[in-house]
Amino acid sequence: MQARRWLPLLLLGLALAAVSLLRLRIPLATAQIDPSDKPVTNPMKGLAAWGENYRQDPYVAFAYVPVSWSELEPRQGEYDFAALEARCQFARWRADGVRLILRLVCDTPTGERHMDIPQWLYDAMDGAGTWYDGAYGQGFSPDYENEVFRQAHRELIAALGQRYADDPQLAFVELGSLGHWGEWHLDTEAGLPSFPTQEVTDGYVQDYLDAFAPEQLLLRRPYTIGRDQGLGLYNDSFGLPDSHREWLSWIADGYRSDQNGEWLPGMPDFWRFAPSGGEFSPEEADGWYFTDAQFPTTLALLEESHTTFLGPNAPAYGALSGTEAANLRTLVAGMGYTLGVRQCTVWRTAFSRTLQAELTWENTGLAPLYGDWPVALELRDGTGQTVWSGRTGVPFSDWGPGRHTVRISLPGAGALPGGDYSFWVGIVDPLTDAPGVALQMQTPRDGMLYRAAGFSLPGS
């Protein structure tokens, strides 16, 4: 009777012991990897060039694409993507691994009377809007509350999303659409009405949210919907100390809009979810930001803003010399993410003979890599031949500055014969479907694959 009472407990204990034995791990290697110098260039971080002005520039990771509505939709519902892609040289940029930043601009002031929306839309709106001639120049500002304009905008953004949202060449979309140059402000001194309130602008943001992922989208300034949806921000007056610090204060504390008087909340830590970008203010020459006197401020503003990209108003490679060129290199290296493996542990389970690894990564940059790119894995034998390969998902988009650990299995690798092996890792760039990210690791490398550890498998 007593034995029967203890039998279930005995069986449970045996089962737990069996599970523990199955989980027993035999360590094969633990490697510590020192950081190397920061890589200067990498995908999804760096400078942006004008899309129309193709150039080969090692600092350029992005091409800025101003989308002209009149060019893209010359007739209602007919989208001429070929014209946009030819003008901004999508194919040449793609061949160089350069990604795109789109911005729809509906009102660009120039030196002559003109209109940036299609004629068919102007006619359908019965000309709703304002022709202006002011300090910024001349142009036509549409009535952003007009329902015909709103519906046409919704359809245009949906078409852009259908074309580009899933294309790995698309990096980000700056929410233009409203105001001069798509910068969400209007020159009321030229006779224009006040900028629309959030009741109106939220509808435009929603058009983009319906077409693109939130982490692809950037606003010109903080808004409630940007805070709630995890959008990024861009600053087209980067580096000009007074205006830049005002922008940072908006982000930290919120602000009252000088466009319509409404209170807009801050977006602290927005960069943890979506990028911080912009371009250098045109009020100063390119070299001014990189002089010995000014560069400490420029670099501090970059770090405080957690900036991932700058341009198209940014210096071209080779345009600066001496100290200014060296400071530009430092700035580019310091932008965005910088990733590397600091520790790698490899083990084998005692009974299933499954190989597993634990990788401790470090991001010494300012921001995440805004994409959960795959990690390529390889095992090489003592002759350097690849005997096993695979890929695994890693949540890079969640990884701000600091250390992050992932544990992975190497399915099938446990069946390898006894011998010496090395374990290699690399981040796959979706644009090329191959390892394409320079890592901050002081270790042997083969292209963009890096040796993380060496170990021996005992013979059977």
C-alpha positions in Angstrom: 0.0 0.0 0.0 2.8 2.4 1.0 4.7 1.5 -2.2 1.7 2.3 -4.4 1.4 5.7 -2.8 5.0 6.6 -3.7 5.0 5.1 -7.2 3.6 8.1 -9.0 6.1 10.4 -7.3 8.9 8.0 -8.3 7.7 7.9 -11.9 7.5 11.7 -12.0 11.0 12.0 -10.6 12.4 9.6 -13.2 10.6 11.6 -15.9 12.1 14.8 -14.7 15.5 13.2 -14.4 15.2 12.0 -18.0 14.3 15.5 -19.2 17.2 16.9 -17.4 19.6 14.4 -19.0 18.2 15.2 -22.4 18.9 18.9 -21.7 22.4 18.3 -20.4 24.8 20.4 -22.4 28.4 19.7 -23.1 30.3 23.0 -23.6 32.5 23.0 -26.7 33.8 26.6 -26.8 33.4 30.0 -25.3 35.1 32.9 -27.2 35.5 36.5 -26.2 35.8 38.9 -29.2 37.2 42.4 -28.8 35.6 45.3 -30.8 37.5 46.6 -33.8 37.4 50.2 -35.0 33.9 51.3 -36.0 33.1 50.5 -39.6 32.6 53.8 -41.4 29.9 52.7 -43.8 27.1 50.2 -43.8 23.6 49.6 -45.2 20.8 51.6 -43.7 23.0 54.3 -42.2 24.9 57.2 -43.6 24.4 60.1 -46.0 21.7 60.6 -48.7 22.3 62.0 -52.1 19.8 63.5 -54.5 18.1 60.7 -56.4 18.5 62.5 -59.7 22.2 63.1 -59.2 23.7 59.6 -59.3 27.2 59.3 -58.0 29.4 56.6 -56.5 30.2 57.8 -53.0 31.3 55.5 -50.2 29.4 57.6 -47.6 26.1 57.4 -49.5 23.7 54.8 -48.2 20.5 56.4 -49.4 19.1 58.3 -52.4 16.5 60.9 -51.7 13.6 60.7 -54.0 11.3 63.8 -54.2 8.0 62.4 -55.6 6.3 64.8 -58.0 2.5 64.2 -58.0 2.1 65.7 -61.5 4.8 63.4 -62.8 3.6 60.3 -61.1 -0.1 60.6 -61.8 -0.4 62.7 -65.0 -3.9 61.3 -65.5 -6.2 60.3 -62.7 -5.6 56.7 -61.7 -2.7 56.2 -64.2 0.7 56.0 -62.3 3.9 56.5 -64.3 6.3 54.8 -62.0 8.7 54.3 -64.9 9.2 58.1 -65.2 9.9 58.5 -61.4 12.3 55.5 -61.4 14.1 56.8 -64.5 14.4 60.4 -63.2 15.8 59.2 -59.8 17.9 56.4 -61.3 16.5 53.6 -59.1 18.3 50.8 -61.0 21.8 52.4 -60.8 21.3 53.1 -57.0 20.1 49.5 -56.5 23.2 48.1 -58.3 25.3 50.0 -55.7 23.3 48.8 -52.8 21.8 52.2 -52.1 18.4 52.4 -50.6 15.6 55.0 -51.2 14.0 57.7 -49.1 10.7 58.9 -50.6 9.0 62.2 -50.0 5.8 63.4 -51.7 6.0 67.1 -52.3 2.8 68.9 -53.4 4.1 72.5 -53.1 7.7 73.6 -54.0 8.1 77.4 -54.1 10.2 78.5 -57.1 10.9 81.8 -58.9 7.9 81.5 -61.2 4.2 80.8 -61.0 3.6 77.1 -61.2 1.7 74.2 -59.7 3.0 70.9 -58.4 -0.2 68.9 -58.3 -1.7 67.5 -61.6 -3.9 69.7 -63.7 -6.7 67.1 -63.5 -6.7 67.3 -59.7 -6.7 71.1 -59.7 -9.7 71.0 -62.0 -11.5 68.3 -59.9 -11.0 70.5 -56.8 -12.4 73.6 -58.7 -9.0 75.2 -57.9 -9.4 75.0 -54.1 -6.3 76.4 -52.7 -4.1 79.6 -52.8 -1.8 80.9 -55.4 1.0 82.8 -53.6 4.0 85.0 -54.2 6.0 85.5 -51.0 9.4 85.3 -49.4 9.8 81.6 -50.2 8.9 82.1 -53.9 5.8 81.4 -56.0 3.5 78.4 -56.2 0.1 76.9 -55.5 -0.8 75.7 -52.0 -3.7 73.2 -52.2 -6.6 73.3 -49.7 -5.6 70.4 -47.5 -9.1 70.1 -46.1 -10.7 69.7 -49.5 -12.3 66.2 -49.7 -11.4 65.7 -53.4 -7.8 66.4 -52.6 -8.0 64.1 -49.5 -9.4 61.2 -51.5 -6.9 61.6 -54.3 -4.0 61.7 -51.8 -5.3 58.5 -50.1 -5.3 56.7 -53.5 -1.9 58.0 -54.4 -0.2 56.8 -51.2 -1.9 53.5 -51.5 -0.4 53.1 -55.0 3.0 54.1 -53.7 2.7 51.5 -50.9 1.6 48.8 -53.3 4.6 49.5 -55.5 7.4 50.0 -52.9 6.4 49.0 -49.3 7.8 45.5 -49.7 10.7 46.4 -51.9 14.0 46.0 -49.9 15.4 49.0 -51.7 12.9 51.3 -49.9 14.4 52.4 -46.6 12.2 55.2 -45.4 9.3 57.5 -46.3 9.4 61.1 -45.1 5.8 62.3 -44.6 5.8 65.2 -46.9 2.4 65.9 -48.6 1.6 69.0 -46.6 3.1 72.5 -46.7 6.1 74.0 -48.6 8.6 71.3 -49.7 6.5 68.8 -47.7 7.9 70.3 -44.5 4.5 70.8 -42.7 4.6 74.6 -42.5 3.0 77.5 -44.6 4.0 81.0 -45.2 1.0 82.8 -43.8 2.6 86.2 -44.6 2.2 85.4 -48.2 -1.6 85.2 -47.7 -1.9 81.5 -47.0 -4.2 80.1 -44.4 -3.0 78.6 -41.1 -1.6 75.1 -41.3 -4.3 72.5 -40.7 -4.8 71.1 -37.2 -4.3 67.5 -36.1 -8.0 66.7 -36.9 -7.0 67.1 -40.5 -3.3 66.1 -40.6 -4.0 62.8 -38.8 -5.9 61.7 -41.8 -2.9 62.2 -44.0 -0.7 60.3 -41.6 -3.2 57.5 -41.6 -2.9 57.3 -45.4 0.7 56.4 -45.0 0.1 54.0 -42.1 -2.3 52.1 -44.3 0.3 51.7 -46.9 3.7 51.4 -45.1 5.1 50.0 -41.9 5.3 52.5 -39.0 9.1 52.0 -38.7 9.5 53.2 -42.3 7.8 56.6 -41.7 9.2 59.9 -40.4 7.4 63.1 -39.5 9.0 66.6 -39.8 8.0 67.4 -36.1 6.4 65.6 -33.2 2.7 64.9 -33.3 0.3 62.8 -31.1 -0.2 60.2 -33.8 3.5 60.0 -34.4 4.1 59.3 -30.7 1.2 56.8 -30.5 2.1 54.9 -33.7 5.9 54.8 -33.2 7.0 57.0 -36.1 10.4 58.5 -36.8 11.3 62.2 -37.1 13.5 64.2 -39.6 15.1 67.6 -39.1 15.8 69.6 -42.2 17.8 72.2 -40.2 20.3 69.7 -38.8 23.4 71.1 -37.2 22.3 74.7 -36.9 22.6 74.9 -33.1 19.6 77.1 -32.1 17.0 75.6 -34.4 18.3 72.1 -33.8 18.1 72.4 -30.0 14.6 73.8 -30.4 13.7 70.7 -32.4 15.2 68.5 -29.6 13.2 70.5 -27.0 10.0 69.7 -29.0 10.8 66.1 -28.9 11.6 66.0 -25.2 8.9 68.3 -23.8 6.3 69.0 -26.5 5.6 72.5 -27.9 2.9 74.9 -29.1 2.8 75.0 -32.9 3.7 78.4 -34.4 1.6 77.3 -37.4 -1.8 77.1 -35.8 -1.4 77.5 -32.0 -2.3 73.9 -31.0 -0.3 72.0 -28.4 1.6 69.0 -29.7 3.2 66.5 -27.3 6.8 65.3 -27.3 8.1 62.1 -28.7 10.9 61.1 -26.4 12.7 57.9 -27.3 11.0 57.8 -30.7 14.3 56.6 -32.2 13.9 53.3 -30.4 11.1 52.4 -32.8 11.8 54.4 -36.0 14.7 56.5 -37.4 15.9 60.0 -36.8 17.1 61.7 -40.0 17.2 65.0 -41.8 19.7 67.1 -43.7 22.2 69.9 -42.9 20.7 73.4 -42.8 21.5 75.2 -46.0 22.1 78.4 -43.9 25.8 77.4 -43.5 28.3 76.0 -46.0 29.0 72.2 -45.8 32.5 72.7 -44.4 31.3 74.9 -41.5 29.8 71.9 -39.7 33.2 70.1 -39.7 35.6 72.8 -38.7 37.6 72.3 -35.5 35.6 74.9 -33.8 32.1 73.7 -34.8 32.5 69.9 -35.1 32.2 69.1 -31.4 28.7 70.7 -31.5 27.8 68.9 -34.8 28.8 65.6 -33.3 27.0 66.2 -30.0 23.8 67.1 -32.0 24.1 63.9 -34.0 24.4 61.9 -30.8 21.6 63.7 -29.0 19.4 63.1 -32.0 20.3 59.4 -32.5 20.6 60.2 -36.2 20.6 57.4 -38.8 20.8 59.4 -42.0 21.5 62.9 -43.3 20.9 64.3 -46.7 20.5 65.2 -49.5 22.0 68.5 -48.3 25.2 66.9 -47.1 28.9 67.0 -48.2 30.0 64.6 -51.0 32.9 62.4 -50.4 36.1 64.3 -51.4 34.4 67.7 -51.2 36.2 68.4 -47.9 39.8 68.1 -47.1 42.2 67.9 -44.1 40.6 68.0 -40.7 37.1 68.7 -42.1 37.3 65.5 -44.2 38.5 63.5 -41.2 35.6 64.9 -39.1 33.1 64.0 -41.8 34.4 60.4 -41.7 34.0 60.4 -37.9 30.4 61.6 -38.2 29.5 59.0 -40.8 31.0 56.2 -38.7 29.1 57.4 -35.7 25.6 57.4 -37.3 23.0 54.8 -36.7 23.8 51.3 -35.6 27.2 49.6 -35.1 26.9 45.9 -34.3 29.3 43.1 -33.4 29.5 39.8 -31.4 31.3 40.1 -28.1 30.9 36.5 -26.9 30.1 33.2 -28.5 29.4 30.0 -26.7 28.9 26.7 -28.5 27.7 23.5 -26.9 26.2 20.1 -27.8 23.3 18.4 -26.0 24.4 15.2 -24.3 21.9 12.7 -25.8 20.3 14.4 -28.9 23.8 15.6 -30.0 22.2 18.9 -31.2 24.6 21.8 -31.6 23.5 25.1 -30.1 25.1 28.5 -29.8 24.6 31.6 -27.7 25.7 35.0 -29.2 26.1 38.1 -27.2 25.9 41.1 -29.5 26.7 44.7 -28.8 25.4 47.8 -30.5 27.9 50.6 -29.9 25.9 52.9 -32.2 23.2 55.5 -31.6 20.2 53.6 -32.8 18.9 50.2 -33.8 19.2 48.6 -37.2 15.6 49.3 -38.3 15.0 45.9 -39.8 15.0 42.3 -38.4 17.5 41.1 -40.9 18.5 37.4 -40.9 21.9 36.2 -39.6 23.9 33.9 -41.8 25.6 31.0 -39.9 28.4 28.7 -41.2 30.4 25.9 -39.8 33.8 25.3 -41.5 36.0 22.3 -41.1 39.8 22.4 -40.5 40.4 22.9 -44.2 38.2 26.0 -44.3 35.4 24.2 -46.3 31.8 25.1 -45.4 30.2 21.9 -44.1 27.0 23.4 -42.7 25.1 26.6 -43.2 21.8 28.2 -42.1 20.1 31.4 -41.2 18.2 32.6 -38.1 16.0 35.5 -37.3 17.3 38.2 -34.9 15.2 41.1 -33.5 17.7 43.8 -34.5 15.0 46.5 -34.7 14.5 46.1 -30.9 18.2 46.5 -30.1 19.3 50.0 -29.1 22.7 50.7 -27.7 24.0 48.0 -25.3 24.4 44.2 -25.2 21.8 41.7 -26.4 21.9 37.9 -26.3 20.3 35.3 -28.5 20.4 31.5 -28.4 20.2 29.5 -31.6 20.1 25.9 -32.7 22.1 24.5 -35.6 19.8 21.8 -36.9 21.6 18.9 -38.4 25.1 20.1 -37.5 25.3 17.6 -34.6 25.7 14.8 -37.1 29.0 16.2 -38.3 32.0 13.8 -37.9 34.6 14.4 -35.2 37.2 17.1 -36.0 38.0 20.8 -35.7 35.5 23.4 -36.7 35.0 27.2 -36.8 31.7 29.0 -36.4 31.1 32.1 -38.6 28.3 34.7 -38.5 27.2 37.6 -40.7 24.1 39.8 -41.1 22.3 39.3 -44.4 21.3 42.4 -46.4 17.9 41.8 -47.9 18.7 43.9 -50.9 21.4 41.4 -52.0 20.3 38.3 -50.0 23.9 37.9 -48.9 26.0 38.9 -45.8 26.5 42.6 -46.3 27.0 44.3 -42.9 30.5 45.3 -41.7 30.6 44.2 -38.0 32.7 45.7 -35.2 34.7 42.5 -34.5 38.4 42.0 -34.1 38.5 38.5 -35.6 39.2 36.9 -39.0 36.6 37.7 -41.6 35.7 36.4 -45.1 33.8 39.0 -46.9 31.1 40.0 -44.5 31.2 36.7 -42.5 33.1 36.8 -39.2 34.7 34.0 -37.2 32.9 33.8 -33.9 34.5 30.7 -32.3 36.5 27.5 -32.9 35.7 24.2 -31.3 36.3 20.4 -31.6 33.7 17.7 -32.0 34.8 14.3 -30.5 34.6 11.3 -32.8 31.7 8.9 -32.4 
